[in-house]
Amino acid sequence: MEHLKKDYMNPYAAGVLLGIVLFSSFVLFGHGLGASGGVAQVAGVVLDLIWPAHVEASSYYISLVRNSEHPLDTWLVYEIIGVVIGGFLSGLLAGRVKVETFKGPGISNTTRWTMALIGGAIAGYGVRIARGCTSSQALSGGAILAAGSWAFMFSVFGGAYLVAYFVRKLWN
């Protein structure tokens, strides 16, 4: 039986629900939302399995995987698992689960995936330098009125606005 594609959730209602989830996270767990730390934890564990000598030689990786508790036993890892499962279930219920590559008409799938991989690596590196991803910076940091988080978001939106003119032809 084929599911009919349903409309997306009202963005205002989604924003209110996200605010409730963020507020609940602060009240119940004492911290906001974020994902980059969990990705770093998982990457550290995988690297430790593949190349333990590198982990031993790196103060960054050693701090991720050699502590008193198991490195994957952290709220960030469980949050990421919940986001993946929740996103999949949401897409499944809305009839929007399928394998496809979003791209502009002048770009091949290989080019799109290559650029996405390069962009993801650069963004991931930047996230670790900034000590937080956009969800933790914008949502959690912005909610507690952290000046750095507000400066970050103004920079993200300002930079995107400046670059959009130069890449617009890739999407038209």
C-alpha positions, 0 to 999 in steps of 0.5 A: 500500500502506497502512502500519500505524501503529507504536508510538513508540520506548521513551522510555528507549531514546530518552533513551539514544540522545539522550544518546549523540548529545549526548555524540558531538557534544561529543566530535566537534565540541566543542559540544552540540546546539541549533537556535535559532542555525541558525534565526536564521542562515536568517532573517538570510539571508532578511531580507537577500534581502528587506530588505538595508537593514534588515540593514545598519542592524541590528548583530544581523542584520549579525553573522549574515550579514556574516562571513568565511564564508557565513552558511548554512555553519554546523553549526547549519543542517546540524543543522536540515536533519538533524533535519527529514529524520530526523524525516520519515523516522522518521515515514514508517517508522512510518506516521505521516506525514499532514497534520493539526492537533492541537487541543482540541475547542473550538478551530477550526483557524484559532484553533489556527494563529493561537495557534501562530504567536503563541506561536512568535513569542513563544518565538522572541523569548525564545529569542534573548534567552536565547541558546539554545533548550530543546534547547541549554539543557536538553540541552547546558547541563544536560549540562555542569551550567550553573546557568543551564540548570538554572534555565531548565528548572526555570522552564519546568516550573514555569511549565507546571505553573502554567499547565496548570490554566488551559488544561486545558479547551482539551484536554478 
